[in-house]
């Protein structure tokens, strides 16, 4: 047998099949044990999980974030644009804000409400019921448009280049498997799968990284790194793709990522995603009944610190291997062929690396981790959708039902989300560049979320109606901008007529600059509205006011190692920026 074969052989298929059977058994066993422990089905445990250890929380946050958009999109953007989009991945420091700042506020509200909360719960309590309901609607729409369909689409690309499967077989197969897994596994299944796939994914991706560098450097990893940097420095008409900030107007990447505004734009999206998005926050809210605040906050914070370390890895796991794939495509005999002007070609970068670089047998093992990553990430979205629908819509309307009934409703909500995601995919595929589409939509949703959550926590003078106006108004403006993006090909098309000529500032402004100004506008809108609407009630203000006992719990929840871990995460992020500045 040729162990260096640049294709999937029978041994890889056997390893993949046996490994997946083992994963299914491990997840099933974990779920059965958990149900026996609970003595029946519990909607809270199904949707949130209960009191997982900090390292499991960290891996779950990481696994929920890593999906096929990383295996395909991040590696693809690495091949095409180098580290230009690394800002969106080098955000371990942003996850720390969730653990150190937002978790105590969320836990305070949990204490006051006497139940685990969703993000709409927070807005309903701080602002108005309508504000929370709109957040649920916005989140569900965003999950269908940017999570379920995008993950399935990029999963189809990955399986096409790695296993040779038809695109639709891979995409629909991934959704079907994940839907079944989510319906029967719930949050416990997602947590267990995350624990299994995270080490496989990390080890496998670093094998791709180091073996790819060795192949590029004819056996020398350091020489391979030098060759990769040289090849990428010569790309894009000599401007290079090895720097994160593009300040020269002549740089081909300047129109998309103008100067230093890219850092601010990425941070706005990151703040929304890591600190206020149900999909991520859900991983830190689980707790054991009767557990004191200090222990809950400590476990959640340490989970976010662990996730902060993990979040540094994707650039090395996916983005840099994409850069290596580009360099290898210039080297004869590598087996990798790539056209950087073809988006689908660059999106297949990581799959081509796995297929051409890893030894026989190892391909199968690594693919197990990748399949688990795709399922865990997509399952996390499905589970969050089930949570939002059950907790924020169904339970308030149908009170007094059994826990098994609520679990069933959550499962049906998952099925609906699956069908909507499938229905949207053909439309999405005709809307141009997938990765730009994804980031554009996130940049239009994030400003309203950031403004409403930040002002809601840090200002006691922002009124309930101001939050409602800010969230709904910001979302409507964002969707109007999205519509113009569709009609004008993200501002590239020349539109004729008086209307288009008079509104070029709205639809032609760079997406990152538009995002920043949208955030400023929403904040200003909320401040102005607060002058003319009733002040928040005493109960609403108390919901964001720490008592002396709660402050004591926060202080008892951290120690020297929490601070050390935090500083190390920030330092590692800073080092990456320094090297690729």
MARPAKOL-122323 format. One line per field, with one value per residue (C-alpha): residue in one letter; residue number from 0; x, y, z. Coordinates in Angstrom, 1 decimal, decimal comma. Last residue first. Example, Ala and Ser with C-alpha at 12.3 -4.5 7.8 and 13.67 -1.06 7.14 Angstrom:
2
aa <- c(S:A)
i <- c(1:0)
east <- c(13,7:12,3)
north <- c(-1,1:-4,5)
up <- c(7,1:7,8)
***
This chain:
581
aa <- c(X:X:X:X:X:X:X:X:X:X:X:X:X:X:X:X:X:X:X:X:X:X:X:X:X:X:X:X:X:X:X:X:X:X:X:X:X:X:X:X:X:X:X:X:X:X:X:X:X:X:X:X:X:X:X:X:X:X:X:X:X:X:X:X:X:X:X:X:X:X:X:X:X:X:X:X:X:X:X:X:X:X:X:X:X:X:X:X:X:X:X:X:X:X:X:X:X:X:X:X:X:X:X:X:X:X:X:X:X:X:X:X:X:X:X:X:X:X:X:X:X:X:X:X:X:X:X:X:X:X:X:X:X:X:X:X:X:X:X:X:X:X:X:X:X:X:X:X:X:X:X:X:X:X:X:X:X:X:X:X:X:X:X:X:X:X:X:X:X:X:X:X:X:X:X:X:X:X:X:X:X:X:X:X:X:X:X:X:X:X:X:X:X:X:X:X:X:X:X:X:X:X:X:X:X:X:X:X:X:X:X:X:X:X:X:X:X:X:X:X:X:X:X:X:X:X:X:X:X:X:X:X:X:X:X:X:X:X:X:X:X:X:X:X:X:X:X:X:X:X:X:X:X:X:X:X:X:X:X:X:X:X:X:X:X:X:X:X:X:X:X:X:X:X:X:X:X:X:X:X:X:X:X:X:X:X:X:X:X:X:X:X:X:X:X:X:X:X:X:X:X:X:X:X:X:X:X:X:X:X:X:X:X:X:X:X:X:X:X:X:X:X:X:X:X:X:X:X:X:X:X:X:X:X:X:X:X:X:X:X:X:X:X:X:X:X:X:X:X:X:X:X:X:X:X:X:X:X:X:X:X:X:X:X:X:X:X:X:X:X:X:X:X:X:X:X:X:X:X:X:X:X:X:X:X:X:X:X:X:X:X:X:X:X:X:X:X:X:X:X:X:X:X:X:X:X:X:X:X:X:X:X:X:X:X:X:X:X:X:X:X:X:X:X:X:X:X:X:X:X:X:X:X:X:X:X:X:X:X:X:X:X:X:X:X:X:X:X:X:X:X:X:X:X:X:X:X:X:X:X:X:X:X:X:X:X:X:X:X:X:X:X:X:X:X:X:X:X:X:X:X:X:X:X:X:X:X:X:X:X:X:X:X:X:X:X:X:X:X:X:X:X:X:X:X:X:X:X:X:X:X:X:X:X:X:X:X:X:X:X:X:X:X:X:X:X:X:X:X:X:X:X:X:X:X:X:X:X:X:X:X:X:X:X:X:X:X:X:X:X:X:X:X:X:X:X:X:X:X:X:X:X:X:X:X:X:X:X:X:X:X:X:X:X:X:X:X:X:X:X:X)
i <- c(580:579:578:577:576:575:574:573:572:571:570:569:568:567:566:565:564:563:562:561:560:559:558:557:556:555:554:553:552:551:550:549:548:547:546:545:544:543:542:541:540:539:538:537:536:535:534:533:532:531:530:529:528:527:526:525:524:523:522:521:520:519:518:517:516:515:514:513:512:511:510:509:508:507:506:505:504:503:502:501:500:499:498:497:496:495:494:493:492:491:490:489:488:487:486:485:484:483:482:481:480:479:478:477:476:475:474:473:472:471:470:469:468:467:466:465:464:463:462:461:460:459:458:457:456:455:454:453:452:451:450:449:448:447:446:445:444:443:442:441:440:439:438:437:436:435:434:433:432:431:430:429:428:427:426:425:424:423:422:421:420:419:418:417:416:415:414:413:412:411:410:409:408:407:406:405:404:403:402:401:400:399:398:397:396:395:394:393:392:391:390:389:388:387:386:385:384:383:382:381:380:379:378:377:376:375:374:373:372:371:370:369:368:367:366:365:364:363:362:361:360:359:358:357:356:355:354:353:352:351:350:349:348:347:346:345:344:343:342:341:340:339:338:337:336:335:334:333:332:331:330:329:328:327:326:325:324:323:322:321:320:319:318:317:316:315:314:313:312:311:310:309:308:307:306:305:304:303:302:301:300:299:298:297:296:295:294:293:292:291:290:289:288:287:286:285:284:283:282:281:280:279:278:277:276:275:274:273:272:271:270:269:268:267:266:265:264:263:262:261:260:259:258:257:256:255:254:253:252:251:250:249:248:247:246:245:244:243:242:241:240:239:238:237:236:235:234:233:232:231:230:229:228:227:226:225:224:223:222:221:220:219:218:217:216:215:214:213:212:211:210:209:208:207:206:205:204:203:202:201:200:199:198:197:196:195:194:193:192:191:190:189:188:187:186:185:184:183:182:181:180:179:178:177:176:175:174:173:172:171:170:169:168:167:166:165:164:163:162:161:160:159:158:157:156:155:154:153:152:151:150:149:148:147:146:145:144:143:142:141:140:139:138:137:136:135:134:133:132:131:130:129:128:127:126:125:124:123:122:121:120:119:118:117:116:115:114:113:112:111:110:109:108:107:106:105:104:103:102:101:100:99:98:97:96:95:94:93:92:91:90:89:88:87:86:85:84:83:82:81:80:79:78:77:76:75:74:73:72:71:70:69:68:67:66:65:64:63:62:61:60:59:58:57:56:55:54:53:52:51:50:49:48:47:46:45:44:43:42:41:40:39:38:37:36:35:34:33:32:31:30:29:28:27:26:25:24:23:22:21:20:19:18:17:16:15:14:13:12:11:10:9:8:7:6:5:4:3:2:1:0)
east <- c(1,2:1,7:4,2:2,9:-0,7:0,2:2,1:-0,8:-3,1:-0,6:-0,4:-4,1:-4,4:-1,4:-3,0:-6,2:-4,5:-2,5:-5,6:-7,5:-4,4:-4,3:-7,8:-11,4:-14,9:-14,4:-14,5:-17,7:-19,3:-18,4:-19,9:-23,1:-23,2:-22,7:-25,5:-24,7:-27,1:-28,1:-31,5:-31,9:-32,4:-35,2:-36,9:-36,7:-38,4:-36,7:-37,3:-40,3:-39,6:-38,4:-34,8:-34,2:-35,2:-32,1:-29,7:-31,1:-30,8:-27,2:-26,3:-28,0:-26,2:-22,8:-23,3:-24,5:-21,4:-19,1:-21,0:-21,0:-17,2:-16,8:-19,2:-17,5:-20,0:-21,6:-25,2:-25,9:-23,6:-24,8:-28,3:-28,9:-27,6:-29,7:-32,9:-32,2:-31,7:-28,9:-27,1:-23,5:-22,8:-20,1:-22,1:-22,4:-23,7:-26,1:-29,4:-28,2:-26,2:-29,2:-31,3:-28,7:-28,7:-32,4:-31,9:-29,4:-31,6:-34,5:-32,2:-31,0:-34,5:-35,8:-32,9:-32,5:-36,2:-36,8:-33,8:-34,9:-38,4:-37,0:-35,1:-31,3:-30,7:-29,2:-26,3:-23,7:-25,9:-28,6:-26,1:-23,9:-26,7:-28,6:-25,6:-23,8:-27,0:-27,8:-24,3:-24,1:-26,9:-25,5:-21,9:-23,1:-24,9:-21,8:-19,6:-21,7:-22,1:-18,4:-17,7:-20,3:-19,2:-22,3:-26,0:-27,0:-26,0:-28,1:-31,3:-30,6:-29,7:-32,8:-35,1:-32,6:-32,2:-36,0:-36,3:-33,6:-35,1:-38,5:-36,9:-35,2:-38,5:-40,0:-37,2:-37,9:-41,6:-40,7:-38,5:-41,4:-43,7:-41,2:-41,0:-44,8:-47,0:-48,0:-47,7:-48,5:-48,1:-45,2:-43,6:-43,9:-42,4:-39,3:-38,3:-39,3:-38,5:-35,2:-34,0:-34,9:-32,9:-30,0:-30,1:-30,1:-27,2:-25,2:-26,1:-24,5:-21,2:-21,3:-22,1:-19,3:-16,8:-17,7:-17,2:-13,8:-12,7:-13,6:-11,8:-8,6:-8,8:-9,5:-6,7:-4,4:-5,1:-3,1:-0,6:-1,7:-0,6:-2,7:-6,2:-6,0:-4,4:-7,0:-9,8:-8,1:-7,9:-11,4:-12,6:-9,7:-11,2:-14,8:-13,8:-12,1:-9,6:-7,2:-7,0:-5,7:-4,1:-2,7:-1,0:2,3:4,1:5,0:5,1:2,8:-0,2:2,1:2,2:-1,6:-2,0:0,4:-1,7:-4,8:-2,8:-2,2:-6,0:-7,1:-5,4:-2,9:-5,5:-7,9:-5,6:-6,0:-9,6:-8,5:-6,7:-9,7:-12,0:-9,9:-10,4:-14,1:-14,4:-12,5:-15,1:-18,1:-16,6:-15,8:-19,2:-21,1:-18,9:-19,2:-22,9:-23,7:-25,1:-28,7:-29,6:-26,4:-25,6:-25,8:-25,3:-21,8:-22,6:-25,8:-23,7:-22,3:-25,4:-27,4:-25,2:-24,5:-20,8:-19,0:-21,0:-21,9:-18,5:-16,9:-19,0:-18,0:-14,4:-14,2:-15,3:-12,9:-10,0:-10,9:-11,0:-7,2:-6,7:-9,5:-10,4:-12,5:-11,3:-7,7:-7,4:-6,0:-3,4:-3,2:-4,9:-2,0:-3,2:-3,8:-3,6:-3,3:-0,1:1,1:-1,0:1,5:1,5:3,4:0,5:-1,7:0,8:4,6:4,5:2,4:5,1:7,9:5,9:5,2:8,8:10,1:7,6:8,6:12,3:11,4:9,4:12,2:11,4:11,3:10,2:6,7:6,2:7,5:5,2:2,3:3,3:3,4:0,0:-1,8:-0,6:-1,7:-5,2:-5,3:-4,2:-6,7:-9,6:-8,9:-8,6:-11,9:-13,9:-14,5:-15,3:-17,5:-19,4:-20,1:-21,2:-23,5:-25,0:-25,7:-27,2:-29,8:-28,9:-32,1:-33,2:-29,7:-28,3:-31,2:-30,8:-27,1:-27,3:-29,9:-28,0:-24,7:-26,4:-28,1:-24,7:-22,6:-25,2:-25,8:-22,1:-21,6:-19,1:-15,4:-14,3:-12,1:-13,0:-16,8:-16,9:-15,6:-17,8:-20,9:-19,9:-19,6:-23,2:-24,4:-22,6:-23,9:-27,5:-27,6:-25,6:-26,1:-29,6:-31,3:-29,4:-29,9:-33,7:-33,8:-31,7:-33,8:-37,0:-35,7:-34,3:-37,7:-39,4:-36,9:-37,6:-41,4:-41,2:-39,6:-36,2:-34,2:-36,4:-37,4:-33,8:-32,4:-35,1:-34,3:-30,7:-32,0:-32,2:-31,8:-34,4:-35,2:-35,8:-33,7:-30,9:-30,7:-30,5:-27,5:-26,0:-26,3:-24,6:-21,8:-21,4:-21,1:-17,8:-15,1:-16,4:-17,9:-15,0:-12,6:-14,2:-12,9:-9,3:-9,5:-10,4:-7,7:-10,4:-12,2:-9,0:-7,4:-9,3:-6,3:-4,1:-3,6:-6,1:-6,8:-5,3:-6,1:-9,6:-10,1:-8,8:-11,2:-14,1:-13,8:-12,7:-13,7:-17,1:-17,4:-17,7:-15,7:-17,7:-19,7:-16,6:-14,7:-17,6:-18,0:-14,2:-14,2:-17,4:-15,9:-12,7:-14,9:-16,7:-20,4:-23,0:-26,2:-26,8:-28,7:-31,5:-31,9:-30,9:-33,6:-36,1:-35,7:-36,2:-36,4:-34,7:-32,0:-29,1:-30,8:-31,1:-27,4:-26,3:-28,3:-27,0:-23,3:-23,8:-25,4:-22,5:-19,9:-21,7:-22,1:-18,4:-17,3:-19,5:-17,9:-14,4:-15,2:-16,5:-13,7:-11,0:-12,6:-12,8:-9,2:-8,1:-10,0:-8,2:-8,9:-6,5:-2,9:-1,3:1,6:0,9:1,2:0,0)
north <- c(43,9:40,2:39,7:42,4:41,3:37,7:38,9:41,0:37,9:35,9:38,7:39,0:35,2:35,3:38,2:36,3:33,1:35,1:36,9:33,6:32,1:34,8:34,3:34,8:33,9:35,4:38,9:38,2:36,7:39,8:42,1:39,9:40,5:44,2:44,4:44,8:47,0:45,8:44,2:47,0:49,5:47,4:46,9:50,7:51,3:52,7:56,3:57,3:58,6:61,9:62,2:58,5:58,8:61,1:58,7:55,7:57,5:58,5:55,0:53,8:56,4:55,6:51,9:52,6:54,7:51,8:49,3:51,7:52,1:48,3:47,8:50,5:53,2:52,5:51,7:54,6:57,3:56,4:57,6:60,5:58,7:55,7:57,7:59,9:56,9:54,6:52,0:51,2:47,8:47,4:48,5:45,1:43,6:46,5:44,8:42,4:45,0:47,4:44,7:44,3:48,1:47,9:45,0:46,9:50,0:47,7:46,0:49,4:50,7:47,6:47,4:51,1:51,9:49,1:50,0:53,7:52,6:50,9:54,1:54,6:56,3:53,4:53,1:50,4:47,3:48,6:50,8:47,8:45,4:47,8:49,3:46,0:44,3:47,2:47,3:43,5:42,9:44,8:43,7:40,1:40,4:41,7:39,0:36,2:37,7:38,4:34,7:33,4:35,5:36,1:36,0:33,1:30,4:32,2:31,6:27,9:27,6:29,3:26,3:24,1:26,5:26,8:23,0:22,7:25,5:23,7:20,5:22,3:23,8:20,3:19,3:22,2:21,3:17,8:19,1:21,3:18,2:16,1:18,9:18,7:21,6:24,2:27,3:27,3:30,9:31,9:28,5:28,7:32,0:32,9:29,6:27,2:29,3:30,7:27,3:25,4:28,1:27,6:23,9:24,2:26,6:24,3:21,3:23,1:23,6:20,1:18,4:20,3:19,7:16,0:15,6:17,4:15,2:12,1:13,5:13,6:9,9:9,0:11,1:9,6:6,2:7,1:9,9:13,6:16,1:15,5:14,9:17,0:19,9:19,6:19,8:22,9:24,7:23,8:27,4:28,6:26,8:27,8:31,4:31,4:34,3:32,4:29,5:26,5:23,1:21,0:17,7:19,1:17,9:21,4:24,2:27,2:25,3:24,6:28,4:28,7:25,6:27,1:30,2:28,0:26,1:29,6:30,3:26,8:25,5:28,3:31,1:28,7:28,4:31,7:30,8:27,8:30,0:32,3:29,3:28,3:31,9:31,6:28,4:29,9:32,7:30,3:28,1:31,1:32,7:29,6:29,0:32,5:32,6:29,7:26,4:25,6:24,0:23,1:25,7:26,2:29,8:29,5:27,6:29,6:32,7:31,3:30,6:33,2:36,0:38,7:38,5:36,5:37,3:40,9:41,9:40,1:41,9:45,2:44,1:43,2:46,7:48,3:46,2:46,8:50,6:50,4:50,8:50,1:46,4:45,8:48,7:48,3:44,6:45,4:47,7:51,0:52,8:51,8:51,2:47,4:46,2:42,4:41,8:38,6:39,0:40,8:44,2:42,5:42,5:40,6:37,9:38,4:38,4:35,3:33,3:34,7:34,0:30,4:29,8:31,1:28,9:25,8:26,5:26,5:23,2:21,5:18,3:19,8:23,2:23,2:19,5:20,3:23,3:21,1:18,5:21,1:22,8:19,6:17,9:21,1:20,6:17,0:17,7:20,6:18,8:15,5:17,4:19,4:16,5:14,4:17,2:19,0:15,7:15,5:19,1:18,8:15,6:17,2:20,3:18,2:14,7:13,3:16,3:17,6:14,3:13,8:17,4:17,0:13,9:15,5:18,8:17,1:14,8:17,8:19,5:16,5:15,0:18,4:19,0:15,5:13,6:13,5:12,8:15,8:18,3:17,6:17,0:20,5:22,2:20,5:21,6:25,2:25,1:23,4:25,9:28,8:27,5:26,9:29,9:33,1:33,1:30,6:31,8:35,4:35,0:33,2:35,9:38,8:37,1:36,4:39,9:41,3:39,4:40,8:44,3:43,8:42,6:46,0:47,2:45,6:42,5:41,9:42,5:40,0:37,4:37,9:36,8:33,6:33,2:30,3:30,6:32,4:35,8:37,8:35,2:34,7:38,5:38,6:35,7:37,6:40,6:38,5:36,7:40,0:41,5:38,9:35,9:37,7:40,2:37,3:36,1:39,3:38,6:35,3:37,4:36,5:35,0:38,0:40,0:37,2:38,5:40,0:37,2:35,7:37,0:34,1:31,1:32,4:33,4:29,8:28,4:30,7:29,8:26,1:24,5:27,8:28,1:24,4:25,1:26,2:28,6:26,0:23,8:26,7:27,5:23,7:23,3:26,1:24,9:21,4:22,9:24,8:21,7:21,4:22,6:21,7:21,7:24,5:23,3:19,6:20,4:23,1:20,9:18,1:14,5:11,9:10,8:13,5:11,1:8,5:11,1:12,0:8,4:7,8:11,0:10,1:6,5:7,9:10,3:7,6:5,2:7,7:8,6:5,0:4,4:7,5:6,1:2,7:4,4:6,9:4,2:1,9:4,7:5,7:2,1:1,8:4,7:8,5:10,2:11,6:8,3:8,7:5,4:3,5:0,0)
up <- c(11,0:10,6:13,4:15,7:15,3:16,1:19,2:20,4:20,3:22,3:24,9:25,3:25,9:28,3:30,2:30,7:31,8:34,4:35,7:36,1:37,7:40,3:41,5:40,4:41,7:45,2:43,7:41,8:44,9:46,9:44,3:44,5:48,3:47,9:45,4:41,7:39,7:36,2:37,2:39,8:37,0:35,5:38,9:39,6:36,3:33,2:32,4:30,3:26,7:25,3:26,4:26,0:22,3:21,8:23,5:21,6:18,3:19,0:19,8:16,6:14,5:15,9:15,2:11,7:11,2:12,1:9,9:6,9:7,3:7,3:4,3:2,1:1,2:-2,2:-1,0:1,3:0,0:-3,5:-2,5:-4,9:-8,0:-7,2:-6,9:-9,9:-12,3:-13,3:-11,2:-11,9:-10,2:-7,6:-4,6:-3,0:-6,3:-6,8:-6,3:-3,6:-1,8:-2,0:-0,2:2,4:3,0:3,5:5,9:8,0:8,2:9,4:12,0:13,4:13,7:15,5:17,9:18,6:18,8:21,3:23,4:23,4:24,4:27,6:28,5:28,6:31,9:33,8:31,3:31,3:30,8:28,4:26,7:25,9:25,0:22,7:21,0:20,3:19,0:16,7:15,3:14,8:12,2:9,3:9,7:10,1:6,7:5,0:6,6:5,2:1,8:1,5:2,4:-0,1:-3,1:-5,3:-4,4:-6,6:-4,1:-1,4:-3,4:-3,8:0,0:1,4:1,1:2,8:5,7:6,0:6,2:8,8:10,9:10,8:12,0:14,9:15,9:16,0:18,4:20,7:20,7:21,7:24,6:25,8:25,8:27,7:30,3:30,8:29,9:32,5:30,3:26,6:25,4:27,5:26,9:23,1:22,2:24,2:25,8:23,1:20,0:21,4:22,7:19,4:17,5:19,9:19,4:15,6:15,7:18,1:15,9:12,9:14,9:16,3:13,0:11,1:13,9:14,1:10,4:10,7:13,6:11,7:8,6:10,7:11,5:7,8:6,4:9,0:7,5:4,3:5,0:5,0:2,3:-0,8:0,5:3,7:1,7:-1,0:1,6:3,0:-0,3:-1,7:-1,0:-3,3:-6,3:-5,5:-5,4:-8,8:-9,3:-7,0:-9,5:-7,7:-8,4:-5,6:-6,5:-5,3:-8,4:-9,6:-7,0:-7,6:-6,1:-3,1:-2,3:-2,5:-0,3:2,2:2,4:3,0:5,7:7,2:7,4:8,7:11,8:12,3:12,1:13,9:16,9:18,8:19,5:21,6:24,1:24,4:24,8:27,9:29,2:28,4:30,3:33,2:33,3:33,2:36,0:38,2:37,5:38,5:41,6:42,8:42,3:44,6:43,2:44,3:41,0:38,9:36,2:32,5:31,3:29,7:26,5:25,8:25,4:22,1:20,1:22,0:20,6:23,1:24,1:21,5:18,4:19,1:20,3:17,4:14,8:16,4:16,7:13,0:12,1:14,5:13,2:9,5:10,1:10,2:6,5:4,0:3,9:0,7:-1,4:0,0:-1,0:-4,5:-2,8:-4,7:-1,9:0,4:4,0:4,0:7,5:8,3:6,5:4,7:1,5:-0,7:-2,5:-5,4:-7,8:-5,3:-4,5:-4,2:-0,4:-0,5:-2,4:-0,1:3,1:1,9:0,9:4,3:6,1:4,1:4,9:8,5:8,1:6,2:4,3:0,8:2,1:0,7:1,7:5,2:5,4:4,4:6,9:9,7:8,9:7,9:11,1:12,9:11,6:12,6:16,2:16,6:15,0:16,9:20,2:19,6:18,2:21,3:23,8:21,2:20,6:24,3:24,6:21,5:22,9:26,3:24,5:22,8:21,5:20,0:17,8:17,5:16,1:13,7:12,4:12,1:10,0:7,7:7,4:6,5:4,0:2,4:1,8:0,9:-1,5:-2,9:-3,7:-5,3:-3,3:-4,3:-0,7:0,0:-2,8:-2,8:1,0:1,6:-1,0:0,5:4,0:2,6:1,6:4,8:7,0:4,9:5,0:8,7:9,8:7,8:6,5:8,8:11,9:11,0:10,7:14,1:15,7:14,2:15,4:18,8:19,1:18,0:20,8:23,4:22,2:22,2:25,8:26,7:27,9:30,7:31,4:27,8:26,7:29,1:28,2:24,5:25,4:26,9:30,6:33,1:35,8:39,0:37,4:39,8:40,1:36,4:36,0:38,2:36,3:33,0:34,6:36,0:32,6:30,7:32,1:32,9:30,9:27,9:27,7:27,7:24,5:22,8:23,7:21,9:18,8:16,2:14,0:12,6:12,4:10,4:7,4:5,5:6,7:3,2:0,6:-1,8:-0,1:3,4:2,2:1,2:4,4:6,3:4,0:3,7:7,0:8,7:7,0:7,7:11,4:14,4:16,6:18,4:18,8:20,5:22,8:23,6:24,2:26,7:28,4:28,6:30,2:32,7:33,9:32,8:35,3:33,4:29,7:28,0:25,8:26,8:30,4:30,7:28,8:31,3:30,2:32,9:36,1:35,7:36,4:34,2:31,5:31,8:31,6:28,5:26,8:27,6:26,2:23,0:22,5:23,0:20,7:18,0:18,2:18,0:14,9:13,4:14,1:12,5:9,4:9,0:9,7:7,1:4,5:5,1:4,7:1,4:-0,2:-0,1:-2,5:-2,7:-1,8:0,6:2,4:-0,9:0,0)
***
